Amino acid sequence: MTAAEYNFDGLVGPTHNYAGLSLGNIASMTHRGAVSNPRAAALEGLAKMKRLSDLGIPQAVLPPHPRPAIGLLRAFGFSGRDRDVLRAAARQAPELLRHSASSAGMWVANAATVAPSHDTRDRRVHFTPANLISKLHRSIEPPQTMRTLRAIFRDPARFHIHEPVPAAQGLGDEGAANHTRFAPTHGARGLHFFVHGHTALTAGTSEANPTRFPSRQSREASMAVARRHQLADTQVVFARQSPEAIDAGVFHNDVITVGNENLLLFHEQAFVHSRSVIGALRRKYSALNRGDELNVVQVATRDVPLEEAVRTYLFNSQLVTLGSGKMALLAPVECRETPTVQRFLEQLVASGTTPIEAVHYLSLRQSMRNGGGPACLRLRVVLTPAEADAMAPRVRFTSELHAGLVAWVNRHYRDKLRAADLADPDLLEESQRALDELTQLLALGSIYPFQD
């Protein structure tokens, strides 16, 4: 079946700031309280989208979530006009205000998990928005994610957008950041790889747990998503993250693993029982694809220490298929600036043992300082031509849309944002005006609560 993988990138929101809310995300924790530049962050993200589009990769956009989230503040007992709510929260609960103003929704690899129609029993594209319950500032995202996805993927005959997995203690689901799909081509039947950090409901488990940072993804949530998406047992492999990796700052699997079509790159410290995990992937991939082999590259600690993999976000690079059938890796510039990582990438390309023919380095400083690299910023959605035609057309990335979005950012975004600015009612009103205009630019209709 003919199909293409669309990279839906999240637009950076007008309240992009360094609140340091994400325990276990070392970059986020390190830059807590720093002055941010929302305009630069959004323009960097748009430049990445254009780079991918220029390489021939189908590209689309997902709009930001409205922030500050006044509904969250009202849920905690603040009342009155929106301006009064902001001022009261700034005085009485400044940390809560930080959570309400997070623009972490731009990292749409956490927005949902997706299964294409040629993998699912009912031949629809399935989306399960992540519940993101491990962090307050992200746990408020699912309702808006569902509204946005339903505005883009409107045809229920082609698309099924589920409710999130129930948000109970321990049952965290962090979306596609812990999911990879393998297939000979995007249009072939795929093998789905789900990675979790803990098991929540099994009594008396003997699992060793991280001691420094908490695990976020539960096995139960991963299995629930696989069932919802109507995937057969022959199409799924479940694996557990190494607790040592989590304690080193590997808060999601896409910080330690990257895959695309028939290629998997992973760090040797990524999984518990790596040999059996890779064996299961090889066996099931081969069985699905008439003996074809999965190309697996294990990155040794001696070549790239775990700490450097986390700091540079090597594995949070985007691995994409070009029109030639070869692949390219879009890596953060931090990888080029770190000799061991740059040397590994040069040797990987020169070896000719993988389809990767080039590495392109991207400057995403604003996002990287907050703990998100190239892959964090995008949600991968495989669509047939008919499915692509059925989605909201104006979200597709074109040179005209790029120019319009750049102009939109320059009109509405501040070039400097401090923590104290989050209490500014003018920032709230600026953000709402910007997002109202954006929904018209993308022809999505009224998708935000403030537009109701």
DRENLO-275824 format. One record per residue (C-alpha): residue in three letters; z, y, x. Coordinates in steps of 0.1 Angstrom, whole numbers, plus 5000, padded with zeros to 4 digits. Layout:
! DRENLO-275824
ALAZYX/...
! end
This chain:
! DRENLO-275824
MET500050005000/THR499150355013/ALA502250565017/ALA503550855039/GLU506950945050/TYR507951305040/ASN510651475060/PHE512551695036/ASP514451945057/GLY517452135044/LEU517152505045/VAL520152665063/GLY522252865038/PRO523153235040/THR526853155048/HIS526152945079/ASN529452975098/TYR531652785123/ALA534652685103/GLY535352365123/LEU536052165092/SER534651825104/LEU537351615121/GLY535551365144/ASN532551595149/ILE533251725184/ALA530652015183/SER532052135150/MET535652125162/THR534752295195/HIS533052595180/ARG535652665153/GLY535953035147/ALA532953135167/VAL530653415153/SER527553265138/ASN524053395131/PRO522753265098/ARG519353435102/ALA518753265136/ALA519952935122/ALA517552945093/LEU514653055115/GLU515352775140/GLY515252525111/LEU511952665098/ALA510452655133/LYS511352285135/MET509652225101/LYS506552405114/ARG506552195146/LEU506551875126/SER503952005102/ASP501652105131/LEU502051745145/GLY500651625112/ILE503951495097/PRO504251545059/GLN506951805055/ALA508951945026/VAL512052155020/LEU515352125002/PRO517052444991/PRO520552535002/HIS523652484981/PRO525252804966/ARG528152924987/PRO530953024986/ALA531552764959/ILE533452974933/GLY533852664911/LEU535952494938/LEU538252794941/ARG538552804903/ALA539452434903/PHE542352524926/GLY543752774901/PHE542153104911/SER540753304881/GLY539153634871/ARG535853784882/ASP534153614911/ARG535153904933/ASP538753864923/VAL538653494930/LEU537353554965/ARG539853814974/ALA542753614961/ALA541653294979/ALA541253495011/ARG544953605008/GLN546553294995/ALA544353005007/PRO542053115036/GLU541452755047/LEU540352665012/LEU537952965012/ARG536452825045/HIS535752495027/SER534152664998/ALA531852865020/SER530552585043/SER526852555045/ALA526952195057/GLY524652095028/MET521852195052/TRP522351855069/VAL520451665042/ALA520551335061/ASN523851315043/ALA522451415009/ALA521351074997/THR520050725006/VAL516450654996/ALA514450334990/PRO510650354985/SER508950204955/HIS507349914974/ASP510849794983/THR512449804949/ARG512249554921/ASP511249814894/ARG508749984918/ARG510350324915/VAL511750544943/HIS515550524942/PHE517950794954/THR521650754955/PRO523351094964/ALA526251044988/ASN529751104975/LEU530851255009/ILE534551214999/SER535851205035/LYS535551585038/LEU536551845011/HIS533752085020/ARG531151815016/SER532651634986/ILE531651924964/GLU527951874972/PRO526851574950/PRO526451764917/GLN524152014933/THR522251744952/MET521551564919/ARG520351884902/THR518051964931/LEU516651604934/ARG516051584897/ALA514251924898/ILE511951794926/PHE511451434915/ARG511151494878/ASP509251184865/PRO511750904855/ALA508850654854/ARG508450704892/PHE511850814904/HIS515450694897/ILE518150924908/HIS521550754906/GLU525050894903/PRO527050874935/VAL529150574944/PRO532550624927/ALA534650864948/ALA537850664954/GLN539950654985/GLY538250475013/LEU534950424995/GLY533150695014/ASP529350715014/GLU527650945039/GLY524050895029/ALA521050825050/ALA522850915082/ASN524050555081/HIS520850395070/THR517550315087/ARG514450145073/PHE512149935094/ALA508549825085/PRO505249785104/THR504050095086/HIS505650325060/GLY503550155033/ALA504749805041/ARG507749625026/GLY510849745045/LEU514049605060/HIS517049825053/PHE519749865079/PHE523149985066/VAL525950075091/HIS529550125081/GLY532850205099/HIS535350025078/THR535949785049/ALA538049935021/LEU538849664996/THR539449355016/ALA543249285019/GLY544649175052/THR541449255072/SER541849205110/GLU539349485118/ALA540249705147/ASN540150065136/PRO539450395154/THR542550555167/ARG541350915173/PHE538950995145/PRO538650845110/SER535750625099/ARG533650775071/GLN531250515057/SER532650215039/ARG530949875037/GLU531449864999/ALA529550184995/SER526650055016/MET526449734996/ALA526649924963/VAL523650144974/ALA521649824983/ARG522349674949/ARG521449994930/HIS518250014949/GLN517349654939/LEU516949534974/ALA516849154980/ASP519248995005/THR516148925027/GLN515649305029/VAL519149415041/VAL521349395072/PHE524849535073/ALA526649615105/ARG529849785116/GLN530150075139/SER532050035171/PRO535550205167/GLU535250315203/ALA532050505194/ILE533650665164/ASP536550785186/ALA533950925210/GLY532551145183/VAL529950915166/PHE530851015131/HIS527550885117/ASN525250605129/ASP522450855135/VAL524450995164/ILE524150665182/THR520950495168/VAL517450605159/GLY514750395143/ASN511250435128/GLU508850175115/ASN508949885140/LEU511050055167/LEU514850075171/LEU516650265199/PHE520450215201/HIS523250265225/GLU524949955238/GLN528250075224/ALA526950145189/PHE528049835170/VAL530749565167/HIS529049235178/SER525849405189/ARG524149075198/SER524548925163/VAL523549255147/ILE520249275167/GLY519648905161/ALA519948945123/LEU517549245124/ARG514949055145/ARG515148745122/LYS514848935089/TYR512249175101/SER510048885114/ALA510548685081/LEU509448995061/ASN506449065082/ARG504848725090/GLY506248685124/ASP505849035137/GLU508549145160/LEU510949445159/ASN510749645191/VAL514349695202/VAL515449925231/GLN519149905241/VAL520250205260/ALA522850115287/THR525950315293/ARG525050325330/ASP521850505321/VAL523250735294/PRO527050755291/LEU528350755255/GLU529851105260/GLU526451245270/ALA524751075241/VAL527151245218/ARG527051585235/THR523251605237/TYR522551425203/LEU519951205220/PHE519950955191/ASN519951235165/SER516351305176/GLN513651265150/LEU511350965157/VAL508151005138/THR504750835135/LEU501651045144/GLY498251015129/SER497150805159/GLY499750545150/LYS501750635181/MET505150795179/ALA506851115191/LEU510451185196/LEU511651535187/ALA514851595207/PRO517251875210/VAL516752095241/GLU520151985252/CYS518551655261/ARG516151825285/GLU519052025300/THR521051705309/PRO519551525339/THR520551175329/VAL519151205294/GLN515951375305/ARG515451105331/PHE515950835305/LEU513450995281/GLU510851035309/GLN511150675319/LEU511050555283/VAL507650735277/ALA506250625311/SER507250265306/GLY504650215279/THR506849945263/THR507350145230/PRO504950335208/ILE506550665219/GLU503950875237/ALA505651215239/VAL508951395236/HIS509051735221/TYR512151945227/LEU513552165198/SER515852465201/LEU518452425173/ARG521352595190/GLN523052725158/SER522952385141/MET523952195172/ARG527052415178/ASN528052315143/GLY527451945149/GLY523951875135/GLY520851785154/PRO517151745144/ALA517751425124/CYS520751565105/LEU518551835091/ARG516151605073/LEU516051335045/ARG513251085049/VAL511350995017/VAL508450755017/LEU506050834989/THR502650694977/PRO499950964970/ALA500650934933/GLU504350984938/ALA503751274961/ASP501651434935/ALA504351384909/MET507051584928/ALA507451954925/PRO504452084944/ARG505752404959/VAL508452234980/ARG505652085002/PHE505552265036/THR502452465042/SER501552765065/GLU501752985034/LEU505252855024/HIS506352885060/ALA505353255061/GLY507053315027/LEU510253155038/VAL510453335071/ALA509953665052/TRP512653555027/VAL515153475054/ASN514553805072/ARG515053995039/HIS518253825029/TYR520153675058/ARG522753845080/ASP522453815118/LYS526153795123/LEU528953625103/ARG532653615111/ALA535253415093/ALA536653725076/ASP533153795061/LEU533453485039/ALA535853685016/ASP533253965012/PRO532053974976/ASP528854134988/LEU528053815008/LEU528453614976/GLU526153844957/GLU523653854986/SER523553474987/GLN523053444949/ARG520153694950/ALA518553504979/LEU518853174962/ASP517653304928/GLU514553434946/LEU514153104965/THR514052904933/GLN511153114922/LEU509353084955/LEU509752704953/ALA509052694915/LEU512052484908/GLY513452664878/SER517152724874/ILE518952464895/TYR522152664904/PRO525152694882/PHE525153074885/GLN521653074870/ASP522852904838/
! end
